[in-house]
Amino acid sequence: MEVLKVVWWDHKCPNGKVSSAKVHRSLKIIEESSGVNISIESVKEIDPPEIIDGF
């Protein structure tokens, strides 16, 4: 297994501002012959996620 990216959303409150399903659906994984790309749709209620390179 290889971790390519870690996508971290910060809700800034204990219960979150939106459902986890809405947050997870905003992430799209696109597999291409040259590798894997990610696309993230913005979610108005929360800040854009931090994208951390894999290790």
CNS distance restraints for C-alpha pairs under 8 A (distance, minus, plus):
assign (resid   2 and name CA) (resid  54 and name CA) 7.79 0.50 0.50
assign (resid   3 and name CA) (resid  54 and name CA) 4.87 0.50 0.50
assign (resid   3 and name CA) (resid  55 and name CA) 6.34 0.50 0.50
assign (resid   4 and name CA) (resid  53 and name CA) 6.17 0.50 0.50
assign (resid   4 and name CA) (resid  54 and name CA) 4.28 0.50 0.50
assign (resid   4 and name CA) (resid  55 and name CA) 7.24 0.50 0.50
assign (resid   5 and name CA) (resid  51 and name CA) 6.64 0.50 0.50
assign (resid   5 and name CA) (resid  52 and name CA) 5.57 0.50 0.50
assign (resid   5 and name CA) (resid  53 and name CA) 4.64 0.50 0.50
assign (resid   5 and name CA) (resid  54 and name CA) 4.59 0.50 0.50
assign (resid   6 and name CA) (resid  51 and name CA) 5.78 0.50 0.50
assign (resid   6 and name CA) (resid  52 and name CA) 4.96 0.50 0.50
assign (resid   6 and name CA) (resid  53 and name CA) 6.39 0.50 0.50
assign (resid   6 and name CA) (resid  54 and name CA) 6.42 0.50 0.50
assign (resid   7 and name CA) (resid  49 and name CA) 6.25 0.50 0.50
assign (resid   7 and name CA) (resid  50 and name CA) 5.84 0.50 0.50
assign (resid   7 and name CA) (resid  51 and name CA) 4.71 0.50 0.50
assign (resid   7 and name CA) (resid  52 and name CA) 6.35 0.50 0.50
assign (resid   8 and name CA) (resid  49 and name CA) 5.26 0.50 0.50
assign (resid   8 and name CA) (resid  50 and name CA) 5.09 0.50 0.50
assign (resid   8 and name CA) (resid  51 and name CA) 6.41 0.50 0.50
assign (resid   8 and name CA) (resid  52 and name CA) 7.82 0.50 0.50
assign (resid   9 and name CA) (resid  46 and name CA) 7.92 0.50 0.50
assign (resid   9 and name CA) (resid  47 and name CA) 7.42 0.50 0.50
assign (resid   9 and name CA) (resid  48 and name CA) 7.00 0.50 0.50
assign (resid   9 and name CA) (resid  49 and name CA) 4.46 0.50 0.50
assign (resid   9 and name CA) (resid  50 and name CA) 6.47 0.50 0.50
assign (resid  10 and name CA) (resid  46 and name CA) 7.41 0.50 0.50
assign (resid  10 and name CA) (resid  47 and name CA) 7.10 0.50 0.50
assign (resid  10 and name CA) (resid  49 and name CA) 6.96 0.50 0.50
assign (resid  11 and name CA) (resid  16 and name CA) 5.02 0.50 0.50
assign (resid  11 and name CA) (resid  17 and name CA) 6.11 0.50 0.50
assign (resid  11 and name CA) (resid  46 and name CA) 6.14 0.50 0.50
assign (resid  11 and name CA) (resid  47 and name CA) 7.65 0.50 0.50
assign (resid  12 and name CA) (resid  16 and name CA) 7.10 0.50 0.50
assign (resid  13 and name CA) (resid  17 and name CA) 7.16 0.50 0.50
assign (resid  17 and name CA) (resid  45 and name CA) 6.50 0.50 0.50
assign (resid  17 and name CA) (resid  46 and name CA) 7.05 0.50 0.50
assign (resid  18 and name CA) (resid  22 and name CA) 6.80 0.50 0.50
assign (resid  18 and name CA) (resid  23 and name CA) 7.22 0.50 0.50
assign (resid  18 and name CA) (resid  45 and name CA) 6.94 0.50 0.50
assign (resid  18 and name CA) (resid  46 and name CA) 7.89 0.50 0.50
assign (resid  19 and name CA) (resid  23 and name CA) 6.59 0.50 0.50
assign (resid  20 and name CA) (resid  24 and name CA) 6.03 0.50 0.50
assign (resid  21 and name CA) (resid  25 and name CA) 6.01 0.50 0.50
assign (resid  22 and name CA) (resid  26 and name CA) 6.45 0.50 0.50
assign (resid  23 and name CA) (resid  27 and name CA) 7.38 0.50 0.50
assign (resid  23 and name CA) (resid  43 and name CA) 7.10 0.50 0.50
assign (resid  26 and name CA) (resid  40 and name CA) 5.51 0.50 0.50
assign (resid  26 and name CA) (resid  41 and name CA) 4.89 0.50 0.50
assign (resid  26 and name CA) (resid  42 and name CA) 6.92 0.50 0.50
assign (resid  26 and name CA) (resid  43 and name CA) 7.23 0.50 0.50
assign (resid  27 and name CA) (resid  38 and name CA) 7.06 0.50 0.50
assign (resid  27 and name CA) (resid  39 and name CA) 5.96 0.50 0.50
assign (resid  27 and name CA) (resid  40 and name CA) 4.64 0.50 0.50
assign (resid  27 and name CA) (resid  41 and name CA) 6.57 0.50 0.50
assign (resid  28 and name CA) (resid  38 and name CA) 5.71 0.50 0.50
assign (resid  28 and name CA) (resid  39 and name CA) 5.00 0.50 0.50
assign (resid  28 and name CA) (resid  40 and name CA) 6.13 0.50 0.50
assign (resid  29 and name CA) (resid  36 and name CA) 7.01 0.50 0.50
assign (resid  29 and name CA) (resid  37 and name CA) 6.04 0.50 0.50
assign (resid  29 and name CA) (resid  38 and name CA) 4.65 0.50 0.50
assign (resid  29 and name CA) (resid  39 and name CA) 6.40 0.50 0.50
assign (resid  30 and name CA) (resid  36 and name CA) 5.76 0.50 0.50
assign (resid  30 and name CA) (resid  37 and name CA) 5.11 0.50 0.50
assign (resid  30 and name CA) (resid  38 and name CA) 5.90 0.50 0.50
assign (resid  30 and name CA) (resid  39 and name CA) 7.52 0.50 0.50
assign (resid  31 and name CA) (resid  35 and name CA) 6.20 0.50 0.50
assign (resid  31 and name CA) (resid  36 and name CA) 4.54 0.50 0.50
assign (resid  31 and name CA) (resid  37 and name CA) 6.38 0.50 0.50
assign (resid  32 and name CA) (resid  36 and name CA) 5.76 0.50 0.50
assign (resid  32 and name CA) (resid  37 and name CA) 7.44 0.50 0.50
assign (resid  42 and name CA) (resid  48 and name CA) 6.55 0.50 0.50
assign (resid  43 and name CA) (resid  47 and name CA) 7.53 0.50 0.50
assign (resid  43 and name CA) (resid  48 and name CA) 7.50 0.50 0.50
